[in-house]
Every structure is written in structure tokens, then in C-alpha cells.
Amino acid sequence: MRYWALDVIACIYDKHYPLKLVIFKQKEEDIPTEDIPKPYCKTFCGYLNENIKDGKEYPCEKCLRIEILEGIVYCTKCLHWYPIKNGILVMLPDNKRNKKSDIEFLEKYKDKIPKEIIEDGKPYNLVKG
């Protein structure tokens, strides 16, 4: 996953935007970024975690080189969370999620995941299961 995804995704349950990102593991890649338009994102800069402002310079050349390998994206409104595994954001509806896999993910990263997701996250959390 790349930071720019936060500019185009919203919660699949309440359509809240933007979603919150917590990164556990990332890597920087050497890719050409000279000819990209700036700002690359249209509404929200996930790298700086702020709405795009007219006239501001954005570090798009740095941002686009970063691949987020492991992390979590979540909705601050309804607390639905979506894992990032092996660089892929897994945004599935609750009925398509694997409870065992999701609980294992929460356990693995429980020290890095926000408390509200650990306790009240949806569809699964470490308090209510």
C-alpha cells in the first residue's frame, strides 16, 4: 500500500473519510518521481496526514517511494479496521473476514495498534472477540 491510497479510500460501512493509518513496517524504494504532478493527491495527503492546501509544497517525491508493508487503516468514526499485510490493504466486508486471521493480526501487533481498536474495533477486537 502507498500513502496516496488514503486520498481515495473511505470506510466501507459509514463512508467516513479520511481513514487513519498506523504503520508497523515500511520500505523505501528507488523509483523515478521527477515527472509526477504535485500535489499527487487531490484532497488528502496521507504522508503528512492533512488535507491538501492550495499553494503548499508537498513531498510527493519522498512519499511515492515508500511502500507500507504492514499496518492498519481504521475509521475513527465507527472503528472498523482493515489490515495491511505484505503491502496489501485488505478491505473486506465483515462477512468476508477471517476471524482467526484478524485476531492473530491484532495479537501480533497489539503494542502498536491504537487502544480503541484493541478494545472496541470492528469486526473483531481483543476484548470482545
Chimera marker file (.cmm) of the C-alpha trace (Angstrom):
<marker_set name="trace">
<marker id="1" x="0.000" y="0.000" z="0.000" r="1" g="1" b="0" radius="0.5"/>
<marker id="2" x="1.088" y="3.573" z="-0.603" r="1" g="1" b="0" radius="0.5"/>
<marker id="3" x="0.171" y="6.711" z="1.308" r="1" g="1" b="0" radius="0.5"/>
<marker id="4" x="-1.765" y="8.045" z="-1.690" r="1" g="1" b="0" radius="0.5"/>
<marker id="5" x="-4.412" y="5.366" z="-1.122" r="1" g="1" b="0" radius="0.5"/>
<marker id="6" x="-5.695" y="7.447" z="1.796" r="1" g="1" b="0" radius="0.5"/>
<marker id="7" x="-6.701" y="10.083" z="-0.757" r="1" g="1" b="0" radius="0.5"/>
<marker id="8" x="-9.121" y="7.699" z="-2.478" r="1" g="1" b="0" radius="0.5"/>
<marker id="9" x="-10.487" y="5.266" z="0.132" r="1" g="1" b="0" radius="0.5"/>
<marker id="10" x="-13.237" y="5.633" z="2.703" r="1" g="1" b="0" radius="0.5"/>
<marker id="11" x="-14.755" y="3.301" z="5.279" r="1" g="1" b="0" radius="0.5"/>
<marker id="12" x="-16.931" y="0.723" z="3.551" r="1" g="1" b="0" radius="0.5"/>
<marker id="13" x="-19.502" y="0.965" z="6.356" r="1" g="1" b="0" radius="0.5"/>
<marker id="14" x="-20.106" y="4.651" z="7.023" r="1" g="1" b="0" radius="0.5"/>
<marker id="15" x="-18.123" y="6.210" z="4.134" r="1" g="1" b="0" radius="0.5"/>
<marker id="16" x="-16.088" y="8.263" z="6.636" r="1" g="1" b="0" radius="0.5"/>
<marker id="17" x="-13.039" y="9.899" z="5.050" r="1" g="1" b="0" radius="0.5"/>
<marker id="18" x="-10.127" y="10.081" z="5.516" r="1" g="1" b="0" radius="0.5"/>
<marker id="19" x="-9.174" y="6.913" z="7.319" r="1" g="1" b="0" radius="0.5"/>
<marker id="20" x="-6.408" y="6.771" z="9.925" r="1" g="1" b="0" radius="0.5"/>
<marker id="21" x="-3.170" y="4.915" z="9.125" r="1" g="1" b="0" radius="0.5"/>
<marker id="22" x="-0.794" y="3.234" z="11.575" r="1" g="1" b="0" radius="0.5"/>
<marker id="23" x="2.374" y="1.799" z="10.040" r="1" g="1" b="0" radius="0.5"/>
<marker id="24" x="4.210" y="-1.194" z="11.509" r="1" g="1" b="0" radius="0.5"/>
<marker id="25" x="6.687" y="-1.848" z="8.691" r="1" g="1" b="0" radius="0.5"/>
<marker id="26" x="7.616" y="0.034" z="5.536" r="1" g="1" b="0" radius="0.5"/>
<marker id="27" x="10.367" y="0.186" z="2.938" r="1" g="1" b="0" radius="0.5"/>
<marker id="28" x="11.660" y="2.877" z="0.650" r="1" g="1" b="0" radius="0.5"/>
<marker id="29" x="12.097" y="2.029" z="-3.000" r="1" g="1" b="0" radius="0.5"/>
<marker id="30" x="14.242" y="3.742" z="-5.594" r="1" g="1" b="0" radius="0.5"/>
<marker id="31" x="11.657" y="4.715" z="-8.187" r="1" g="1" b="0" radius="0.5"/>
<marker id="32" x="11.609" y="7.739" z="-10.508" r="1" g="1" b="0" radius="0.5"/>
<marker id="33" x="9.341" y="10.524" z="-9.284" r="1" g="1" b="0" radius="0.5"/>
<marker id="34" x="10.633" y="13.536" z="-11.250" r="1" g="1" b="0" radius="0.5"/>
<marker id="35" x="7.720" y="13.858" z="-13.670" r="1" g="1" b="0" radius="0.5"/>
<marker id="36" x="4.822" y="13.425" z="-11.273" r="1" g="1" b="0" radius="0.5"/>
<marker id="37" x="2.309" y="16.242" z="-10.839" r="1" g="1" b="0" radius="0.5"/>
<marker id="38" x="2.351" y="17.993" z="-7.466" r="1" g="1" b="0" radius="0.5"/>
<marker id="39" x="0.487" y="17.564" z="-5.353" r="1" g="1" b="0" radius="0.5"/>
<marker id="40" x="-0.057" y="13.971" z="-6.465" r="1" g="1" b="0" radius="0.5"/>
<marker id="41" x="-3.060" y="13.571" z="-4.160" r="1" g="1" b="0" radius="0.5"/>
<marker id="42" x="-6.153" y="15.661" z="-4.818" r="1" g="1" b="0" radius="0.5"/>
<marker id="43" x="-7.827" y="16.071" z="-1.406" r="1" g="1" b="0" radius="0.5"/>
<marker id="44" x="-5.834" y="14.402" z="1.379" r="1" g="1" b="0" radius="0.5"/>
<marker id="45" x="-2.090" y="13.908" z="1.871" r="1" g="1" b="0" radius="0.5"/>
<marker id="46" x="-1.668" y="10.636" z="3.768" r="1" g="1" b="0" radius="0.5"/>
<marker id="47" x="2.073" y="11.191" z="4.143" r="1" g="1" b="0" radius="0.5"/>
<marker id="48" x="1.566" y="14.436" z="6.066" r="1" g="1" b="0" radius="0.5"/>
<marker id="49" x="-1.861" y="13.388" z="7.401" r="1" g="1" b="0" radius="0.5"/>
<marker id="50" x="-3.559" y="16.597" z="6.309" r="1" g="1" b="0" radius="0.5"/>
<marker id="51" x="-5.975" y="18.000" z="3.753" r="1" g="1" b="0" radius="0.5"/>
<marker id="52" x="-4.351" y="19.362" z="0.602" r="1" g="1" b="0" radius="0.5"/>
<marker id="53" x="-3.932" y="23.144" z="0.746" r="1" g="1" b="0" radius="0.5"/>
<marker id="54" x="-3.569" y="25.340" z="-2.335" r="1" g="1" b="0" radius="0.5"/>
<marker id="55" x="-0.096" y="26.762" z="-2.756" r="1" g="1" b="0" radius="0.5"/>
<marker id="56" x="1.617" y="24.396" z="-0.315" r="1" g="1" b="0" radius="0.5"/>
<marker id="57" x="4.619" y="22.316" z="-1.411" r="1" g="1" b="0" radius="0.5"/>
<marker id="58" x="4.195" y="18.580" z="-0.779" r="1" g="1" b="0" radius="0.5"/>
<marker id="59" x="6.976" y="15.947" z="-0.516" r="1" g="1" b="0" radius="0.5"/>
<marker id="60" x="5.411" y="13.727" z="-3.190" r="1" g="1" b="0" radius="0.5"/>
<marker id="61" x="8.795" y="12.518" z="-4.483" r="1" g="1" b="0" radius="0.5"/>
<marker id="62" x="9.578" y="11.095" z="-0.999" r="1" g="1" b="0" radius="0.5"/>
<marker id="63" x="6.056" y="9.813" z="-0.306" r="1" g="1" b="0" radius="0.5"/>
<marker id="64" x="5.682" y="7.851" z="-3.541" r="1" g="1" b="0" radius="0.5"/>
<marker id="65" x="8.879" y="5.908" z="-2.819" r="1" g="1" b="0" radius="0.5"/>
<marker id="66" x="7.518" y="4.440" z="0.420" r="1" g="1" b="0" radius="0.5"/>
<marker id="67" x="5.672" y="1.138" z="0.402" r="1" g="1" b="0" radius="0.5"/>
<marker id="68" x="3.730" y="0.308" z="3.557" r="1" g="1" b="0" radius="0.5"/>
<marker id="69" x="4.238" y="-3.414" z="4.139" r="1" g="1" b="0" radius="0.5"/>
<marker id="70" x="2.437" y="-3.987" z="7.445" r="1" g="1" b="0" radius="0.5"/>
<marker id="71" x="-0.014" y="-1.730" z="9.223" r="1" g="1" b="0" radius="0.5"/>
<marker id="72" x="-3.615" y="-0.925" z="9.900" r="1" g="1" b="0" radius="0.5"/>
<marker id="73" x="-6.120" y="1.523" z="8.452" r="1" g="1" b="0" radius="0.5"/>
<marker id="74" x="-9.173" y="2.349" z="10.527" r="1" g="1" b="0" radius="0.5"/>
<marker id="75" x="-12.248" y="4.514" z="10.667" r="1" g="1" b="0" radius="0.5"/>
<marker id="76" x="-12.192" y="6.955" z="13.577" r="1" g="1" b="0" radius="0.5"/>
<marker id="77" x="-15.994" y="7.217" z="13.399" r="1" g="1" b="0" radius="0.5"/>
<marker id="78" x="-17.208" y="3.588" z="13.529" r="1" g="1" b="0" radius="0.5"/>
<marker id="79" x="-13.888" y="1.852" z="14.489" r="1" g="1" b="0" radius="0.5"/>
<marker id="80" x="-13.902" y="-0.620" z="11.600" r="1" g="1" b="0" radius="0.5"/>
<marker id="81" x="-10.307" y="-1.568" z="10.884" r="1" g="1" b="0" radius="0.5"/>
<marker id="82" x="-8.556" y="-3.043" z="7.885" r="1" g="1" b="0" radius="0.5"/>
<marker id="83" x="-5.159" y="-4.763" z="7.980" r="1" g="1" b="0" radius="0.5"/>
<marker id="84" x="-2.256" y="-4.130" z="5.642" r="1" g="1" b="0" radius="0.5"/>
<marker id="85" x="-0.484" y="-7.433" z="5.056" r="1" g="1" b="0" radius="0.5"/>
<marker id="86" x="2.514" y="-7.909" z="2.755" r="1" g="1" b="0" radius="0.5"/>
<marker id="87" x="1.877" y="-4.466" z="1.269" r="1" g="1" b="0" radius="0.5"/>
<marker id="88" x="-1.795" y="-5.129" z="0.507" r="1" g="1" b="0" radius="0.5"/>
<marker id="89" x="-4.676" y="-3.306" z="2.183" r="1" g="1" b="0" radius="0.5"/>
<marker id="90" x="-7.387" y="-5.885" z="2.909" r="1" g="1" b="0" radius="0.5"/>
<marker id="91" x="-10.722" y="-4.020" z="2.871" r="1" g="1" b="0" radius="0.5"/>
<marker id="92" x="-13.326" y="-6.748" z="3.073" r="1" g="1" b="0" radius="0.5"/>
<marker id="93" x="-16.862" y="-6.580" z="4.464" r="1" g="1" b="0" radius="0.5"/>
<marker id="94" x="-17.318" y="-8.229" z="7.865" r="1" g="1" b="0" radius="0.5"/>
<marker id="95" x="-18.958" y="-11.343" z="6.450" r="1" g="1" b="0" radius="0.5"/>
<marker id="96" x="-15.904" y="-11.991" z="4.245" r="1" g="1" b="0" radius="0.5"/>
<marker id="97" x="-13.316" y="-11.515" z="7.018" r="1" g="1" b="0" radius="0.5"/>
<marker id="98" x="-11.474" y="-14.393" z="8.669" r="1" g="1" b="0" radius="0.5"/>
<marker id="99" x="-11.891" y="-14.033" z="12.449" r="1" g="1" b="0" radius="0.5"/>
<marker id="100" x="-8.942" y="-16.281" z="13.309" r="1" g="1" b="0" radius="0.5"/>
<marker id="101" x="-6.610" y="-14.400" z="10.969" r="1" g="1" b="0" radius="0.5"/>
<marker id="102" x="-7.825" y="-10.996" z="12.191" r="1" g="1" b="0" radius="0.5"/>
<marker id="103" x="-7.393" y="-11.924" z="15.877" r="1" g="1" b="0" radius="0.5"/>
<marker id="104" x="-3.877" y="-13.246" z="15.143" r="1" g="1" b="0" radius="0.5"/>
<marker id="105" x="-3.065" y="-9.952" z="13.403" r="1" g="1" b="0" radius="0.5"/>
<marker id="106" x="-4.333" y="-7.954" z="16.404" r="1" g="1" b="0" radius="0.5"/>
<marker id="107" x="-2.311" y="-10.119" z="18.798" r="1" g="1" b="0" radius="0.5"/>
<marker id="108" x="0.867" y="-9.800" z="16.723" r="1" g="1" b="0" radius="0.5"/>
<marker id="109" x="0.726" y="-6.002" z="16.659" r="1" g="1" b="0" radius="0.5"/>
<marker id="110" x="-1.246" y="-5.238" z="19.843" r="1" g="1" b="0" radius="0.5"/>
<marker id="111" x="1.506" y="-2.983" z="21.193" r="1" g="1" b="0" radius="0.5"/>
<marker id="112" x="1.334" y="-0.798" z="18.057" r="1" g="1" b="0" radius="0.5"/>
<marker id="113" x="-2.429" y="-0.738" z="17.442" r="1" g="1" b="0" radius="0.5"/>
<marker id="114" x="-4.458" y="2.096" z="18.984" r="1" g="1" b="0" radius="0.5"/>
<marker id="115" x="-6.242" y="1.174" z="22.213" r="1" g="1" b="0" radius="0.5"/>
<marker id="116" x="-9.708" y="1.908" z="20.788" r="1" g="1" b="0" radius="0.5"/>
<marker id="117" x="-9.197" y="-0.721" z="18.073" r="1" g="1" b="0" radius="0.5"/>
<marker id="118" x="-7.838" y="-3.301" z="20.528" r="1" g="1" b="0" radius="0.5"/>
<marker id="119" x="-10.832" y="-2.776" z="22.828" r="1" g="1" b="0" radius="0.5"/>
<marker id="120" x="-13.710" y="-1.798" z="20.519" r="1" g="1" b="0" radius="0.5"/>
<marker id="121" x="-12.544" y="-2.351" z="16.933" r="1" g="1" b="0" radius="0.5"/>
<marker id="122" x="-14.885" y="-3.920" z="14.409" r="1" g="1" b="0" radius="0.5"/>
<marker id="123" x="-15.469" y="-6.556" z="13.291" r="1" g="1" b="0" radius="0.5"/>
<marker id="124" x="-13.108" y="-8.100" z="15.854" r="1" g="1" b="0" radius="0.5"/>
<marker id="125" x="-11.088" y="-6.900" z="18.804" r="1" g="1" b="0" radius="0.5"/>
<marker id="126" x="-9.084" y="-8.426" z="21.659" r="1" g="1" b="0" radius="0.5"/>
<marker id="127" x="-11.637" y="-7.624" z="24.394" r="1" g="1" b="0" radius="0.5"/>
<marker id="128" x="-14.934" y="-8.843" z="22.943" r="1" g="1" b="0" radius="0.5"/>
<marker id="129" x="-13.523" y="-11.159" z="20.292" r="1" g="1" b="0" radius="0.5"/>
<link id1="1" id2="2" r="1" g="1" b="0" radius="0.2"/>
<link id1="2" id2="3" r="1" g="1" b="0" radius="0.2"/>
<link id1="3" id2="4" r="1" g="1" b="0" radius="0.2"/>
<link id1="4" id2="5" r="1" g="1" b="0" radius="0.2"/>
<link id1="5" id2="6" r="1" g="1" b="0" radius="0.2"/>
<link id1="6" id2="7" r="1" g="1" b="0" radius="0.2"/>
<link id1="7" id2="8" r="1" g="1" b="0" radius="0.2"/>
<link id1="8" id2="9" r="1" g="1" b="0" radius="0.2"/>
<link id1="9" id2="10" r="1" g="1" b="0" radius="0.2"/>
<link id1="10" id2="11" r="1" g="1" b="0" radius="0.2"/>
<link id1="11" id2="12" r="1" g="1" b="0" radius="0.2"/>
<link id1="12" id2="13" r="1" g="1" b="0" radius="0.2"/>
<link id1="13" id2="14" r="1" g="1" b="0" radius="0.2"/>
<link id1="14" id2="15" r="1" g="1" b="0" radius="0.2"/>
<link id1="15" id2="16" r="1" g="1" b="0" radius="0.2"/>
<link id1="16" id2="17" r="1" g="1" b="0" radius="0.2"/>
<link id1="17" id2="18" r="1" g="1" b="0" radius="0.2"/>
<link id1="18" id2="19" r="1" g="1" b="0" radius="0.2"/>
<link id1="19" id2="20" r="1" g="1" b="0" radius="0.2"/>
<link id1="20" id2="21" r="1" g="1" b="0" radius="0.2"/>
<link id1="21" id2="22" r="1" g="1" b="0" radius="0.2"/>
<link id1="22" id2="23" r="1" g="1" b="0" radius="0.2"/>
<link id1="23" id2="24" r="1" g="1" b="0" radius="0.2"/>
<link id1="24" id2="25" r="1" g="1" b="0" radius="0.2"/>
<link id1="25" id2="26" r="1" g="1" b="0" radius="0.2"/>
<link id1="26" id2="27" r="1" g="1" b="0" radius="0.2"/>
<link id1="27" id2="28" r="1" g="1" b="0" radius="0.2"/>
<link id1="28" id2="29" r="1" g="1" b="0" radius="0.2"/>
<link id1="29" id2="30" r="1" g="1" b="0" radius="0.2"/>
<link id1="30" id2="31" r="1" g="1" b="0" radius="0.2"/>
<link id1="31" id2="32" r="1" g="1" b="0" radius="0.2"/>
<link id1="32" id2="33" r="1" g="1" b="0" radius="0.2"/>
<link id1="33" id2="34" r="1" g="1" b="0" radius="0.2"/>
<link id1="34" id2="35" r="1" g="1" b="0" radius="0.2"/>
<link id1="35" id2="36" r="1" g="1" b="0" radius="0.2"/>
<link id1="36" id2="37" r="1" g="1" b="0" radius="0.2"/>
<link id1="37" id2="38" r="1" g="1" b="0" radius="0.2"/>
<link id1="38" id2="39" r="1" g="1" b="0" radius="0.2"/>
<link id1="39" id2="40" r="1" g="1" b="0" radius="0.2"/>
<link id1="40" id2="41" r="1" g="1" b="0" radius="0.2"/>
<link id1="41" id2="42" r="1" g="1" b="0" radius="0.2"/>
<link id1="42" id2="43" r="1" g="1" b="0" radius="0.2"/>
<link id1="43" id2="44" r="1" g="1" b="0" radius="0.2"/>
<link id1="44" id2="45" r="1" g="1" b="0" radius="0.2"/>
<link id1="45" id2="46" r="1" g="1" b="0" radius="0.2"/>
<link id1="46" id2="47" r="1" g="1" b="0" radius="0.2"/>
<link id1="47" id2="48" r="1" g="1" b="0" radius="0.2"/>
<link id1="48" id2="49" r="1" g="1" b="0" radius="0.2"/>
<link id1="49" id2="50" r="1" g="1" b="0" radius="0.2"/>
<link id1="50" id2="51" r="1" g="1" b="0" radius="0.2"/>
<link id1="51" id2="52" r="1" g="1" b="0" radius="0.2"/>
<link id1="52" id2="53" r="1" g="1" b="0" radius="0.2"/>
<link id1="53" id2="54" r="1" g="1" b="0" radius="0.2"/>
<link id1="54" id2="55" r="1" g="1" b="0" radius="0.2"/>
<link id1="55" id2="56" r="1" g="1" b="0" radius="0.2"/>
<link id1="56" id2="57" r="1" g="1" b="0" radius="0.2"/>
<link id1="57" id2="58" r="1" g="1" b="0" radius="0.2"/>
<link id1="58" id2="59" r="1" g="1" b="0" radius="0.2"/>
<link id1="59" id2="60" r="1" g="1" b="0" radius="0.2"/>
<link id1="60" id2="61" r="1" g="1" b="0" radius="0.2"/>
<link id1="61" id2="62" r="1" g="1" b="0" radius="0.2"/>
<link id1="62" id2="63" r="1" g="1" b="0" radius="0.2"/>
<link id1="63" id2="64" r="1" g="1" b="0" radius="0.2"/>
<link id1="64" id2="65" r="1" g="1" b="0" radius="0.2"/>
<link id1="65" id2="66" r="1" g="1" b="0" radius="0.2"/>
<link id1="66" id2="67" r="1" g="1" b="0" radius="0.2"/>
<link id1="67" id2="68" r="1" g="1" b="0" radius="0.2"/>
<link id1="68" id2="69" r="1" g="1" b="0" radius="0.2"/>
<link id1="69" id2="70" r="1" g="1" b="0" radius="0.2"/>
<link id1="70" id2="71" r="1" g="1" b="0" radius="0.2"/>
<link id1="71" id2="72" r="1" g="1" b="0" radius="0.2"/>
<link id1="72" id2="73" r="1" g="1" b="0" radius="0.2"/>
<link id1="73" id2="74" r="1" g="1" b="0" radius="0.2"/>
<link id1="74" id2="75" r="1" g="1" b="0" radius="0.2"/>
<link id1="75" id2="76" r="1" g="1" b="0" radius="0.2"/>
<link id1="76" id2="77" r="1" g="1" b="0" radius="0.2"/>
<link id1="77" id2="78" r="1" g="1" b="0" radius="0.2"/>
<link id1="78" id2="79" r="1" g="1" b="0" radius="0.2"/>
<link id1="79" id2="80" r="1" g="1" b="0" radius="0.2"/>
<link id1="80" id2="81" r="1" g="1" b="0" radius="0.2"/>
<link id1="81" id2="82" r="1" g="1" b="0" radius="0.2"/>
<link id1="82" id2="83" r="1" g="1" b="0" radius="0.2"/>
<link id1="83" id2="84" r="1" g="1" b="0" radius="0.2"/>
<link id1="84" id2="85" r="1" g="1" b="0" radius="0.2"/>
<link id1="85" id2="86" r="1" g="1" b="0" radius="0.2"/>
<link id1="86" id2="87" r="1" g="1" b="0" radius="0.2"/>
<link id1="87" id2="88" r="1" g="1" b="0" radius="0.2"/>
<link id1="88" id2="89" r="1" g="1" b="0" radius="0.2"/>
<link id1="89" id2="90" r="1" g="1" b="0" radius="0.2"/>
<link id1="90" id2="91" r="1" g="1" b="0" radius="0.2"/>
<link id1="91" id2="92" r="1" g="1" b="0" radius="0.2"/>
<link id1="92" id2="93" r="1" g="1" b="0" radius="0.2"/>
<link id1="93" id2="94" r="1" g="1" b="0" radius="0.2"/>
<link id1="94" id2="95" r="1" g="1" b="0" radius="0.2"/>
<link id1="95" id2="96" r="1" g="1" b="0" radius="0.2"/>
<link id1="96" id2="97" r="1" g="1" b="0" radius="0.2"/>
<link id1="97" id2="98" r="1" g="1" b="0" radius="0.2"/>
<link id1="98" id2="99" r="1" g="1" b="0" radius="0.2"/>
<link id1="99" id2="100" r="1" g="1" b="0" radius="0.2"/>
<link id1="100" id2="101" r="1" g="1" b="0" radius="0.2"/>
<link id1="101" id2="102" r="1" g="1" b="0" radius="0.2"/>
<link id1="102" id2="103" r="1" g="1" b="0" radius="0.2"/>
<link id1="103" id2="104" r="1" g="1" b="0" radius="0.2"/>
<link id1="104" id2="105" r="1" g="1" b="0" radius="0.2"/>
<link id1="105" id2="106" r="1" g="1" b="0" radius="0.2"/>
<link id1="106" id2="107" r="1" g="1" b="0" radius="0.2"/>
<link id1="107" id2="108" r="1" g="1" b="0" radius="0.2"/>
<link id1="108" id2="109" r="1" g="1" b="0" radius="0.2"/>
<link id1="109" id2="110" r="1" g="1" b="0" radius="0.2"/>
<link id1="110" id2="111" r="1" g="1" b="0" radius="0.2"/>
<link id1="111" id2="112" r="1" g="1" b="0" radius="0.2"/>
<link id1="112" id2="113" r="1" g="1" b="0" radius="0.2"/>
<link id1="113" id2="114" r="1" g="1" b="0" radius="0.2"/>
<link id1="114" id2="115" r="1" g="1" b="0" radius="0.2"/>
<link id1="115" id2="116" r="1" g="1" b="0" radius="0.2"/>
<link id1="116" id2="117" r="1" g="1" b="0" radius="0.2"/>
<link id1="117" id2="118" r="1" g="1" b="0" radius="0.2"/>
<link id1="118" id2="119" r="1" g="1" b="0" radius="0.2"/>
<link id1="119" id2="120" r="1" g="1" b="0" radius="0.2"/>
<link id1="120" id2="121" r="1" g="1" b="0" radius="0.2"/>
<link id1="121" id2="122" r="1" g="1" b="0" radius="0.2"/>
<link id1="122" id2="123" r="1" g="1" b="0" radius="0.2"/>
<link id1="123" id2="124" r="1" g="1" b="0" radius="0.2"/>
<link id1="124" id2="125" r="1" g="1" b="0" radius="0.2"/>
<link id1="125" id2="126" r="1" g="1" b="0" radius="0.2"/>
<link id1="126" id2="127" r="1" g="1" b="0" radius="0.2"/>
<link id1="127" id2="128" r="1" g="1" b="0" radius="0.2"/>
<link id1="128" id2="129" r="1" g="1" b="0" radius="0.2"/>
</marker_set>
